[in-house]
Amino acid sequence: MRLWRKLFEKIISGLDEEKIATVIAFSLSGILLALYFFSG
């Protein structure tokens, strides 16, 4: 989890707010897809 946090912070530091919102939305959709895939 620490690696993911470091990566996330690195990404955020290089982006503006609009891109951050896009990244978060993309990440959440990816997580939901992964949960759906692994549970089904």
Secondary structure as UniProt FT lines:
FT   HELIX           2..13
FT   HELIX           17..39
//
